[in-house]
Amino acid sequence: MNDSAQKFSYSQRVTVAVVPRLVAFLLRVLHRTLRYEVIVEPGAEPATPPALQVWCFWHRCLIPCACYYHARFKPAVLISRSFDGELIARTIERLGFLTARGSSTRSGGSGLLALAKAVERGHPAVFTADGPRGPLYKVKPGAVKLAQLTGYPIGIFYAHAKSAWLLRSWDRFMIPKPFSRVAISWGRHIDVPQTSDPIVIEEKRLEVEAALERVRLNAERHFEQ
């Protein structure tokens, strides 16, 4: 076990040793069945490696995003140090992603600093804008702070499965059903100025929130046509 798992109980340590292996295997199998369709809003373009930006998406589409991107990019993803975070981190590491552990707000934003270091090493940073506990579709300021730390713009995307199981969680977590069509929706990136003005930072936070909602609605409407 690594150091981050030592604080967990024996049953939890067994769980984090077994479950991520199984889930990563199932996600690889699921990925092979899904049919991806890329949609792009005017003025935007899909990311291409190395895609050095601060990428944001809504927490609920974590699984379709992991399926789609694991064979295309190697970004660093911010994951909390909670038990659930440990399960997620070990799972996505088995899919080839990097993880930065910590919070975007506590302990001086240790998670943001870890992500910034990953960007310095040539990896894009990925941020669940409303995670890990919501509220749903509300952007937290961490993404804007990280864009200022790195000097990179904020990239916007969303993944929506036409056929999926929706959990009764705060984020209505989405698990694509096998053989579903999945819309990969890209939005225009957002530049963030180097400023400590709280008014400007809040304006950028709201701009990210509006952009994420645009790409979400574009993805959902794609299957209504």
Secondary structure by P-SEA (a helix, b strand, c coil): cccccccccaaaaaaaacaaaaaaaaaaaaaaabbbbbbbccccccccccccccccccccaaaaaaaccccccbbbbbbcccaaaaaaaaaaaaabbbbbbcccccccaaaaaaaaaaaaabbbbbbcccccccccccccaaaaaaaaaccbbbbbbbbbbcbbbbccccccbbbbcccbbbbbbbbbbbbbcccccaaaaaaaaaaaaaaaaaaaaaaaacccc
